[in-house]
Amino acid sequence: MSTLTDLLAEHTGLPGAAVDHLQLVVAEWQLLSDLSFADFLMWVPLEGDEPAAEDGRFLCVAQARPTTAPTAHPEDAVGSVVGAEEHPQLRRAVAEARICREEDPRWHLGVPVRRETIPVRMGRQVVAVLSRDTNLAVPRVPSPLEISYLGSAADLCQMISDGTFPTAEPSPGVHTSPRVGDGLIRVDAAGAVVFASPNALSAYHRMGHAADLVGTHLAPLTRSLVSDPFDAAEVAQRIRSALDGQPSMRMEAEARGATVLFRALPLRPRGKPAGALVLCRDVTEVKRRDRALLSKDATIREIHHRVKNNLQTVAALLRLQSRRTNNEEARQALEESVRRVTSIALVHETLSMSVDERVDLDDVVDRVIPMMSDVAVTETRVAVRREGRFGVVPAEVATPLVMVLTELVQNAFEHAYAPGQRGEVVVRADRSAKWLDVVICDDGRGLPAGFSLERTERLGLQIVRTLVESELRGSLSLRRRQQPSGTEAVLRVPLQRRR
């Protein structure tokens, strides 16, 4: 089955920032589905269709089913296309930028379903629409739990429509955070508990609080239960921060031998404080198994760290050898090898601090550029700068891509400028759902007459061609700039899932 990123890349022209926002929504929406007792479908206008037009079509790119209620969609809806006649609320949500609800339920596969649509706003733009579909075949008796769940879901859905949920930071830990079924507590704007689910009560009972939670102020109570004073202060502060409108990552705390995960989410529909949700989960038994996995991750990071150290040693030996040789051609070859080995070492250094074999390429490029500038100072007076964002890429892409960028920048230093000439090399990145486009341009002398990338005998460009074609499966072209003069190296790398 195609992933969200694959479908957005193939059927839409959404920019990278919008794709990242929709990924955040999908990371959080199991919470919405469970609180709503409803299925959630994500719809995006097809590329070329006007979303507010009466004949506009929408594509379903993701789907979530509730764990707290029967599903309204036993079939897989991802990849299906609907028009305005079949689902008019999608067009209304985009055109009116508000939550729209059908007045009468409709039948779907023999089941009565109530549908609502929620515009997904990013800034001032509606980039997608969520359809909240509730199965009405099973009657539900209103209870304190259901009333609290639905009220919290309504606030979060309004925040999605406002563009204030989810937030880009902090995002780590969302997938391993407590879920609704693990334990949910709602506190009012003053911090007092107005509802606590049975599992949340059990977690607090195991932490040493025997009484009911309703009516108590959660932050000071939790602080009094947690064993470590620093963790206690941190958990209490995160609950208070959520009341002030600041989301938090999950946090782990221990009390009386029990280990509990916490996460606090602010509730601010239409910008008005409405309290906070605190999710908690007793993970005492899971903690033992996590220790084994942490040990494995630490081993992988240690391997990357040692590879980095070994590569730095190789680079130091090559640098020492280059200083001792009298042959200018051999010295330059050794210095180029030092640069290439150092670039690979930087990627492994980043991986030694990563937990998922992914690399923040902006950080690596920003560390490579000063190294390239230092080399350029001795020969020319050329400055290098980066524009745009590369984003996070898998390790299998990061290493060849950093080498390609290093070679292309070095090629500009060596061939675009005369010794002592001033100039500027710009590394420009533009990322979308489907492609990473990089342009490296200089304002130097330009390409020589009759130049051909395919027939060039320069070792650096031959390395670049091999890496682009075999490792990155992308495309590369070199062309002359018109205004101002110089050369542009245009690199395009696909970002879709590799099979």
LUMKOLKE-198310 format. One record per residue (C-alpha): residue number from 1; x, y, z. Coordinates in steps of 0.1 Angstrom, whole numbers, plus 5000, padded with zeros to 4 digits. Layout:
N
+-----+------+------+------+
| pos |   c1 |   c2 |   c3 |
+-----+------+------+------+
| NUM |    X |    Y |    Z |
...
+-----+------+------+------+
END
This chain:
499
+-----+------+------+------+
| pos |   c1 |   c2 |   c3 |
+-----+------+------+------+
|   1 | 5000 | 5000 | 5000 |
|   2 | 5013 | 5035 | 4991 |
|   3 | 5023 | 5057 | 5020 |
|   4 | 5011 | 5092 | 5027 |
|   5 | 5043 | 5107 | 5013 |
|   6 | 5040 | 5086 | 4981 |
|   7 | 5004 | 5096 | 4975 |
|   8 | 5011 | 5133 | 4981 |
|   9 | 5041 | 5132 | 4958 |
|  10 | 5022 | 5115 | 4930 |
|  11 | 4989 | 5133 | 4931 |
|  12 | 4995 | 5168 | 4945 |
|  13 | 5018 | 5197 | 4942 |
|  14 | 5020 | 5205 | 4979 |
|  15 | 5052 | 5221 | 4991 |
|  16 | 5075 | 5203 | 5016 |
|  17 | 5062 | 5223 | 5046 |
|  18 | 5026 | 5213 | 5039 |
|  19 | 5037 | 5176 | 5036 |
|  20 | 5055 | 5179 | 5069 |
|  21 | 5024 | 5194 | 5086 |
|  22 | 5001 | 5166 | 5073 |
|  23 | 5026 | 5140 | 5086 |
|  24 | 5023 | 5157 | 5120 |
|  25 | 4985 | 5154 | 5118 |
|  26 | 4987 | 5117 | 5109 |
|  27 | 5011 | 5112 | 5138 |
|  28 | 4985 | 5126 | 5162 |
|  29 | 4952 | 5116 | 5148 |
|  30 | 4948 | 5082 | 5165 |
|  31 | 4942 | 5104 | 5196 |
|  32 | 4915 | 5122 | 5177 |
|  33 | 4899 | 5090 | 5164 |
|  34 | 4898 | 5074 | 5199 |
|  35 | 4884 | 5105 | 5216 |
|  36 | 4858 | 5109 | 5188 |
|  37 | 4847 | 5072 | 5187 |
|  38 | 4850 | 5077 | 5149 |
|  39 | 4870 | 5070 | 5118 |
|  40 | 4892 | 5097 | 5104 |
|  41 | 4900 | 5100 | 5066 |
|  42 | 4924 | 5126 | 5052 |
|  43 | 4914 | 5141 | 5018 |
|  44 | 4935 | 5163 | 4996 |
|  45 | 4924 | 5180 | 4963 |
|  46 | 4938 | 5163 | 4933 |
|  47 | 4965 | 5182 | 4914 |
|  48 | 4950 | 5204 | 4887 |
|  49 | 4915 | 5204 | 4904 |
|  50 | 4902 | 5236 | 4920 |
|  51 | 4893 | 5224 | 4956 |
|  52 | 4865 | 5250 | 4960 |
|  53 | 4850 | 5243 | 4926 |
|  54 | 4818 | 5223 | 4923 |
|  55 | 4834 | 5196 | 4902 |
|  56 | 4866 | 5194 | 4923 |
|  57 | 4878 | 5159 | 4932 |
|  58 | 4895 | 5147 | 4964 |
|  59 | 4918 | 5118 | 4971 |
|  60 | 4919 | 5099 | 5004 |
|  61 | 4956 | 5097 | 5014 |
|  62 | 4954 | 5083 | 5050 |
|  63 | 4929 | 5065 | 5073 |
|  64 | 4926 | 5059 | 5110 |
|  65 | 4901 | 5037 | 5128 |
|  66 | 4891 | 5041 | 5165 |
|  67 | 4901 | 5015 | 5191 |
|  68 | 4872 | 5028 | 5213 |
|  69 | 4843 | 5021 | 5190 |
|  70 | 4832 | 5001 | 5159 |
|  71 | 4846 | 5013 | 5126 |
|  72 | 4825 | 5030 | 5100 |
|  73 | 4849 | 5019 | 5073 |
|  74 | 4858 | 4982 | 5074 |
|  75 | 4872 | 4986 | 5039 |
|  76 | 4904 | 5004 | 5030 |
|  77 | 4896 | 5038 | 5017 |
|  78 | 4931 | 5050 | 5010 |
|  79 | 4935 | 5058 | 4973 |
|  80 | 4898 | 5063 | 4966 |
|  81 | 4886 | 5094 | 4948 |
|  82 | 4853 | 5113 | 4955 |
|  83 | 4837 | 5142 | 4938 |
|  84 | 4817 | 5171 | 4951 |
|  85 | 4784 | 5154 | 4945 |
|  86 | 4794 | 5123 | 4966 |
|  87 | 4809 | 5143 | 4994 |
|  88 | 4799 | 5180 | 4992 |
|  89 | 4812 | 5187 | 5028 |
|  90 | 4848 | 5184 | 5016 |
|  91 | 4844 | 5214 | 4992 |
|  92 | 4825 | 5234 | 5019 |
|  93 | 4852 | 5228 | 5044 |
|  94 | 4878 | 5242 | 5020 |
|  95 | 4857 | 5271 | 5007 |
|  96 | 4844 | 5282 | 5042 |
|  97 | 4875 | 5271 | 5062 |
|  98 | 4854 | 5258 | 5090 |
|  99 | 4841 | 5225 | 5104 |
| 100 | 4810 | 5213 | 5085 |
| 101 | 4786 | 5187 | 5096 |
| 102 | 4759 | 5168 | 5076 |
| 103 | 4725 | 5172 | 5091 |
| 104 | 4713 | 5137 | 5083 |
| 105 | 4733 | 5104 | 5086 |
| 106 | 4739 | 5085 | 5054 |
| 107 | 4741 | 5048 | 5049 |
| 108 | 4775 | 5032 | 5041 |
| 109 | 4777 | 4994 | 5035 |
| 110 | 4745 | 4990 | 5054 |
| 111 | 4757 | 5011 | 5084 |
| 112 | 4743 | 5046 | 5093 |
| 113 | 4772 | 5070 | 5094 |
| 114 | 4774 | 5106 | 5105 |
| 115 | 4800 | 5127 | 5086 |
| 116 | 4818 | 5158 | 5096 |
| 117 | 4846 | 5176 | 5078 |
| 118 | 4875 | 5195 | 5094 |
| 119 | 4898 | 5218 | 5074 |
| 120 | 4935 | 5212 | 5081 |
| 121 | 4949 | 5247 | 5082 |
| 122 | 4986 | 5256 | 5079 |
| 123 | 4990 | 5294 | 5083 |
| 124 | 4963 | 5309 | 5062 |
| 125 | 4960 | 5280 | 5038 |
| 126 | 4938 | 5249 | 5040 |
| 127 | 4960 | 5221 | 5028 |
| 128 | 4937 | 5191 | 5034 |
| 129 | 4904 | 5181 | 5049 |
| 130 | 4897 | 5155 | 5076 |
| 131 | 4865 | 5135 | 5074 |
| 132 | 4852 | 5124 | 5108 |
| 133 | 4828 | 5094 | 5102 |
| 134 | 4810 | 5080 | 5132 |
| 135 | 4793 | 5046 | 5131 |
| 136 | 4757 | 5051 | 5145 |
| 137 | 4747 | 5014 | 5144 |
| 138 | 4757 | 5009 | 5180 |
| 139 | 4737 | 5032 | 5203 |
| 140 | 4759 | 5049 | 5230 |
| 141 | 4747 | 5059 | 5264 |
| 142 | 4761 | 5093 | 5274 |
| 143 | 4785 | 5088 | 5303 |
| 144 | 4811 | 5110 | 5320 |
| 145 | 4838 | 5092 | 5300 |
| 146 | 4821 | 5097 | 5266 |
| 147 | 4811 | 5133 | 5274 |
| 148 | 4847 | 5141 | 5283 |
| 149 | 4862 | 5123 | 5253 |
| 150 | 4839 | 5140 | 5228 |
| 151 | 4844 | 5174 | 5244 |
| 152 | 4882 | 5170 | 5242 |
| 153 | 4880 | 5158 | 5206 |
| 154 | 4858 | 5188 | 5197 |
| 155 | 4885 | 5212 | 5211 |
| 156 | 4914 | 5194 | 5193 |
| 157 | 4895 | 5194 | 5160 |
| 158 | 4887 | 5231 | 5163 |
| 159 | 4925 | 5237 | 5169 |
| 160 | 4933 | 5218 | 5137 |
| 161 | 4908 | 5241 | 5119 |
| 162 | 4925 | 5271 | 5136 |
| 163 | 4959 | 5259 | 5125 |
| 164 | 4972 | 5256 | 5161 |
| 165 | 4973 | 5218 | 5164 |
| 166 | 4995 | 5199 | 5159 |
| 167 | 5026 | 5220 | 5164 |
| 168 | 5059 | 5213 | 5147 |
| 169 | 5078 | 5214 | 5180 |
| 170 | 5081 | 5194 | 5200 |
| 171 | 5075 | 5164 | 5178 |
| 172 | 5098 | 5136 | 5189 |
| 173 | 5081 | 5109 | 5210 |
| 174 | 5046 | 5112 | 5195 |
| 175 | 5045 | 5076 | 5183 |
| 176 | 5056 | 5062 | 5217 |
| 177 | 5034 | 5086 | 5238 |
| 178 | 5006 | 5073 | 5259 |
| 179 | 4973 | 5067 | 5241 |
| 180 | 4937 | 5075 | 5251 |
| 181 | 4931 | 5039 | 5263 |
| 182 | 4963 | 5040 | 5285 |
| 183 | 4950 | 5068 | 5307 |
| 184 | 4935 | 5102 | 5301 |
| 185 | 4930 | 5131 | 5325 |
| 186 | 4913 | 5164 | 5317 |
| 187 | 4921 | 5195 | 5337 |
| 188 | 4904 | 5229 | 5336 |
| 189 | 4920 | 5262 | 5330 |
| 190 | 4930 | 5265 | 5366 |
| 191 | 4947 | 5230 | 5366 |
| 192 | 4920 | 5211 | 5386 |
| 193 | 4910 | 5176 | 5374 |
| 194 | 4875 | 5175 | 5359 |
| 195 | 4878 | 5139 | 5346 |
| 196 | 4901 | 5109 | 5349 |
| 197 | 4897 | 5077 | 5331 |
| 198 | 4898 | 5043 | 5350 |
| 199 | 4933 | 5035 | 5336 |
| 200 | 4946 | 5070 | 5347 |
| 201 | 4932 | 5064 | 5382 |
| 202 | 4950 | 5030 | 5382 |
| 203 | 4983 | 5046 | 5372 |
| 204 | 4981 | 5071 | 5400 |
| 205 | 4970 | 5045 | 5425 |
| 206 | 5002 | 5025 | 5416 |
| 207 | 5022 | 5057 | 5421 |
| 208 | 5008 | 5060 | 5457 |
| 209 | 4977 | 5082 | 5454 |
| 210 | 4947 | 5062 | 5468 |
| 211 | 4920 | 5088 | 5465 |
| 212 | 4900 | 5100 | 5435 |
| 213 | 4916 | 5126 | 5412 |
| 214 | 4886 | 5148 | 5404 |
| 215 | 4889 | 5181 | 5421 |
| 216 | 4926 | 5179 | 5428 |
| 217 | 4952 | 5202 | 5412 |
| 218 | 4972 | 5178 | 5391 |
| 219 | 5006 | 5195 | 5389 |
| 220 | 5013 | 5197 | 5427 |
| 221 | 4998 | 5163 | 5433 |
| 222 | 5020 | 5146 | 5406 |
| 223 | 5051 | 5165 | 5420 |
| 224 | 5044 | 5151 | 5455 |
| 225 | 5042 | 5115 | 5442 |
| 226 | 5073 | 5113 | 5419 |
| 227 | 5104 | 5100 | 5436 |
| 228 | 5132 | 5120 | 5419 |
| 229 | 5129 | 5157 | 5428 |
| 230 | 5141 | 5169 | 5394 |
| 231 | 5117 | 5146 | 5375 |
| 232 | 5089 | 5157 | 5398 |
| 233 | 5096 | 5194 | 5391 |
| 234 | 5098 | 5187 | 5354 |
| 235 | 5065 | 5168 | 5352 |
| 236 | 5047 | 5195 | 5372 |
| 237 | 5062 | 5222 | 5350 |
| 238 | 5051 | 5205 | 5318 |
| 239 | 5015 | 5203 | 5331 |
| 240 | 5015 | 5240 | 5340 |
| 241 | 5031 | 5248 | 5306 |
| 242 | 5003 | 5230 | 5288 |
| 243 | 4978 | 5252 | 5307 |
| 244 | 4997 | 5281 | 5293 |
| 245 | 4993 | 5268 | 5258 |
| 246 | 5027 | 5251 | 5253 |
| 247 | 5027 | 5214 | 5242 |
| 248 | 5052 | 5190 | 5256 |
| 249 | 5070 | 5158 | 5246 |
| 250 | 5064 | 5126 | 5266 |
| 251 | 5083 | 5123 | 5299 |
| 252 | 5090 | 5093 | 5320 |
| 253 | 5089 | 5094 | 5358 |
| 254 | 5091 | 5068 | 5386 |
| 255 | 5072 | 5066 | 5419 |
| 256 | 5072 | 5038 | 5444 |
| 257 | 5087 | 5014 | 5419 |
| 258 | 5062 | 5022 | 5392 |
| 259 | 5073 | 5038 | 5359 |
| 260 | 5047 | 5061 | 5342 |
| 261 | 5048 | 5080 | 5310 |
| 262 | 5032 | 5115 | 5309 |
| 263 | 5023 | 5138 | 5280 |
| 264 | 5004 | 5171 | 5284 |
| 265 | 4985 | 5188 | 5255 |
| 266 | 4970 | 5223 | 5257 |
| 267 | 4934 | 5228 | 5248 |
| 268 | 4929 | 5262 | 5232 |
| 269 | 4900 | 5262 | 5207 |
| 270 | 4897 | 5295 | 5188 |
| 271 | 4926 | 5307 | 5209 |
| 272 | 4907 | 5306 | 5242 |
| 273 | 4922 | 5286 | 5272 |
| 274 | 4901 | 5255 | 5279 |
| 275 | 4925 | 5235 | 5301 |
| 276 | 4947 | 5206 | 5291 |
| 277 | 4947 | 5169 | 5284 |
| 278 | 4972 | 5148 | 5303 |
| 279 | 4979 | 5113 | 5289 |
| 280 | 4996 | 5088 | 5312 |
| 281 | 5006 | 5052 | 5309 |
| 282 | 5019 | 5026 | 5334 |
| 283 | 5050 | 5012 | 5316 |
| 284 | 5066 | 4994 | 5345 |
| 285 | 5066 | 4960 | 5328 |
| 286 | 5075 | 4974 | 5294 |
| 287 | 5105 | 4992 | 5309 |
| 288 | 5125 | 4959 | 5312 |
| 289 | 5121 | 4951 | 5275 |
| 290 | 5131 | 4986 | 5266 |
| 291 | 5164 | 4983 | 5283 |
| 292 | 5174 | 4955 | 5259 |
| 293 | 5164 | 4976 | 5229 |
| 294 | 5183 | 5006 | 5242 |
| 295 | 5214 | 4985 | 5245 |
| 296 | 5211 | 4975 | 5209 |
| 297 | 5206 | 5011 | 5197 |
| 298 | 5236 | 5022 | 5218 |
| 299 | 5257 | 4995 | 5201 |
| 300 | 5247 | 5008 | 5166 |
| 301 | 5255 | 5044 | 5176 |
| 302 | 5289 | 5032 | 5190 |
| 303 | 5297 | 5015 | 5157 |
| 304 | 5290 | 5048 | 5138 |
| 305 | 5312 | 5066 | 5164 |
| 306 | 5341 | 5042 | 5159 |
| 307 | 5338 | 5044 | 5121 |
| 308 | 5339 | 5082 | 5124 |
| 309 | 5370 | 5080 | 5145 |
| 310 | 5387 | 5056 | 5121 |
| 311 | 5379 | 5078 | 5091 |
| 312 | 5393 | 5108 | 5109 |
| 313 | 5425 | 5089 | 5116 |
| 314 | 5427 | 5080 | 5079 |
| 315 | 5422 | 5116 | 5070 |
| 316 | 5449 | 5127 | 5094 |
| 317 | 5474 | 5102 | 5079 |
| 318 | 5466 | 5114 | 5043 |
| 319 | 5470 | 5150 | 5054 |
| 320 | 5504 | 5142 | 5070 |
| 321 | 5515 | 5124 | 5038 |
| 322 | 5504 | 5153 | 5016 |
| 323 | 5526 | 5177 | 5036 |
| 324 | 5556 | 5155 | 5031 |
| 325 | 5554 | 5150 | 4994 |
| 326 | 5571 | 5173 | 4969 |
| 327 | 5550 | 5163 | 4940 |
| 328 | 5523 | 5189 | 4935 |
| 329 | 5500 | 5166 | 4916 |
| 330 | 5503 | 5139 | 4943 |
| 331 | 5497 | 5165 | 4970 |
| 332 | 5465 | 5177 | 4954 |
| 333 | 5453 | 5142 | 4950 |
| 334 | 5459 | 5135 | 4987 |
| 335 | 5442 | 5167 | 4998 |
| 336 | 5411 | 5157 | 4977 |
| 337 | 5411 | 5123 | 4994 |
| 338 | 5412 | 5140 | 5028 |
| 339 | 5382 | 5161 | 5019 |
| 340 | 5362 | 5131 | 5007 |
| 341 | 5370 | 5110 | 5038 |
| 342 | 5362 | 5139 | 5061 |
| 343 | 5328 | 5144 | 5044 |
| 344 | 5319 | 5107 | 5050 |
| 345 | 5331 | 5110 | 5086 |
| 346 | 5307 | 5139 | 5092 |
| 347 | 5278 | 5117 | 5082 |
| 348 | 5288 | 5089 | 5106 |
| 349 | 5293 | 5115 | 5133 |
| 350 | 5257 | 5126 | 5129 |
| 351 | 5245 | 5089 | 5128 |
| 352 | 5263 | 5083 | 5160 |
| 353 | 5239 | 5107 | 5177 |
| 354 | 5208 | 5095 | 5158 |
| 355 | 5183 | 5069 | 5170 |
| 356 | 5166 | 5061 | 5137 |
| 357 | 5194 | 5060 | 5111 |
| 358 | 5183 | 5094 | 5097 |
| 359 | 5204 | 5125 | 5091 |
| 360 | 5196 | 5162 | 5094 |
| 361 | 5213 | 5172 | 5062 |
| 362 | 5211 | 5209 | 5069 |
| 363 | 5233 | 5203 | 5100 |
| 364 | 5259 | 5183 | 5080 |
| 365 | 5260 | 5208 | 5051 |
| 366 | 5264 | 5237 | 5074 |
| 367 | 5294 | 5219 | 5089 |
| 368 | 5309 | 5210 | 5055 |
| 369 | 5306 | 5245 | 5041 |
| 370 | 5330 | 5261 | 5065 |
| 371 | 5355 | 5233 | 5058 |
| 372 | 5351 | 5240 | 5021 |
| 373 | 5355 | 5278 | 5027 |
| 374 | 5388 | 5272 | 5045 |
| 375 | 5402 | 5253 | 5015 |
| 376 | 5390 | 5281 | 4992 |
| 377 | 5407 | 5308 | 5012 |
| 378 | 5442 | 5295 | 5004 |
| 379 | 5436 | 5296 | 4967 |
| 380 | 5408 | 5321 | 4960 |
| 381 | 5386 | 5346 | 4978 |
| 382 | 5353 | 5328 | 4973 |
| 383 | 5325 | 5327 | 4999 |
| 384 | 5300 | 5298 | 5002 |
| 385 | 5264 | 5300 | 5016 |
| 386 | 5233 | 5278 | 5018 |
| 387 | 5198 | 5287 | 5009 |
| 388 | 5166 | 5267 | 5016 |
| 389 | 5163 | 5234 | 5036 |
| 390 | 5175 | 5199 | 5028 |
| 391 | 5156 | 5184 | 5057 |
| 392 | 5160 | 5149 | 5072 |
| 393 | 5170 | 5120 | 5049 |
| 394 | 5178 | 5084 | 5054 |
| 395 | 5215 | 5074 | 5060 |
| 396 | 5216 | 5056 | 5026 |
| 397 | 5209 | 5089 | 5009 |
| 398 | 5230 | 5112 | 5032 |
| 399 | 5264 | 5098 | 5025 |
| 400 | 5264 | 5099 | 4987 |
| 401 | 5246 | 5132 | 4987 |
| 402 | 5271 | 5149 | 5010 |
| 403 | 5299 | 5136 | 4988 |
| 404 | 5282 | 5149 | 4956 |
| 405 | 5277 | 5184 | 4972 |
| 406 | 5313 | 5185 | 4984 |
| 407 | 5327 | 5176 | 4949 |
| 408 | 5305 | 5201 | 4931 |
| 409 | 5314 | 5229 | 4954 |
| 410 | 5351 | 5220 | 4952 |
| 411 | 5348 | 5219 | 4914 |
| 412 | 5335 | 5255 | 4914 |
| 413 | 5365 | 5266 | 4936 |
| 414 | 5390 | 5249 | 4913 |
| 415 | 5377 | 5258 | 4878 |
| 416 | 5353 | 5288 | 4881 |
| 417 | 5377 | 5314 | 4895 |
| 418 | 5413 | 5326 | 4889 |
| 419 | 5437 | 5326 | 4918 |
| 420 | 5428 | 5355 | 4942 |
| 421 | 5395 | 5363 | 4924 |
| 422 | 5365 | 5372 | 4945 |
| 423 | 5333 | 5353 | 4941 |
| 424 | 5304 | 5335 | 4957 |
| 425 | 5291 | 5299 | 4955 |
| 426 | 5254 | 5294 | 4965 |
| 427 | 5241 | 5259 | 4975 |
| 428 | 5203 | 5262 | 4970 |
| 429 | 5179 | 5234 | 4982 |
| 430 | 5142 | 5231 | 4974 |
| 431 | 5123 | 5201 | 4989 |
| 432 | 5089 | 5189 | 4980 |
| 433 | 5070 | 5157 | 4987 |
| 434 | 5085 | 5139 | 4957 |
| 435 | 5119 | 5156 | 4950 |
| 436 | 5149 | 5172 | 4966 |
| 437 | 5162 | 5198 | 4941 |
| 438 | 5196 | 5212 | 4946 |
| 439 | 5213 | 5240 | 4926 |
| 440 | 5249 | 5249 | 4931 |
| 441 | 5257 | 5281 | 4913 |
| 442 | 5288 | 5303 | 4910 |
| 443 | 5295 | 5336 | 4894 |
| 444 | 5328 | 5326 | 4878 |
| 445 | 5341 | 5322 | 4843 |
| 446 | 5315 | 5296 | 4832 |
| 447 | 5318 | 5263 | 4814 |
| 448 | 5345 | 5259 | 4787 |
| 449 | 5334 | 5256 | 4751 |
| 450 | 5324 | 5221 | 4741 |
| 451 | 5322 | 5209 | 4777 |
| 452 | 5303 | 5176 | 4782 |
| 453 | 5295 | 5160 | 4816 |
| 454 | 5294 | 5126 | 4800 |
| 455 | 5328 | 5129 | 4784 |
| 456 | 5347 | 5148 | 4811 |
| 457 | 5379 | 5132 | 4824 |
| 458 | 5379 | 5151 | 4857 |
| 459 | 5379 | 5125 | 4886 |
| 460 | 5356 | 5146 | 4908 |
| 461 | 5329 | 5149 | 4882 |
| 462 | 5332 | 5112 | 4873 |
| 463 | 5327 | 5103 | 4910 |
| 464 | 5297 | 5127 | 4911 |
| 465 | 5281 | 5110 | 4881 |
| 466 | 5286 | 5075 | 4895 |
| 467 | 5270 | 5085 | 4929 |
| 468 | 5241 | 5103 | 4914 |
| 469 | 5232 | 5075 | 4890 |
| 470 | 5239 | 5044 | 4911 |
| 471 | 5234 | 5055 | 4947 |
| 472 | 5209 | 5084 | 4945 |
| 473 | 5191 | 5074 | 4914 |
| 474 | 5188 | 5110 | 4905 |
| 475 | 5198 | 5133 | 4876 |
| 476 | 5226 | 5159 | 4873 |
| 477 | 5232 | 5186 | 4847 |
| 478 | 5257 | 5214 | 4843 |
| 479 | 5248 | 5245 | 4824 |
| 480 | 5260 | 5281 | 4818 |
| 481 | 5243 | 5309 | 4837 |
| 482 | 5232 | 5339 | 4818 |
| 483 | 5227 | 5366 | 4844 |
| 484 | 5252 | 5369 | 4860 |
| 485 | 5278 | 5348 | 4843 |
| 486 | 5289 | 5315 | 4858 |
| 487 | 5278 | 5279 | 4861 |
| 488 | 5249 | 5260 | 4876 |
| 489 | 5250 | 5224 | 4887 |
| 490 | 5214 | 5211 | 4889 |
| 491 | 5208 | 5180 | 4909 |
| 492 | 5174 | 5162 | 4914 |
| 493 | 5171 | 5134 | 4939 |
| 494 | 5138 | 5114 | 4943 |
| 495 | 5126 | 5111 | 4979 |
| 496 | 5099 | 5084 | 4975 |
| 497 | 5102 | 5051 | 4993 |
| 498 | 5130 | 5030 | 4979 |
| 499 | 5121 | 4994 | 4970 |
+-----+------+------+------+
END
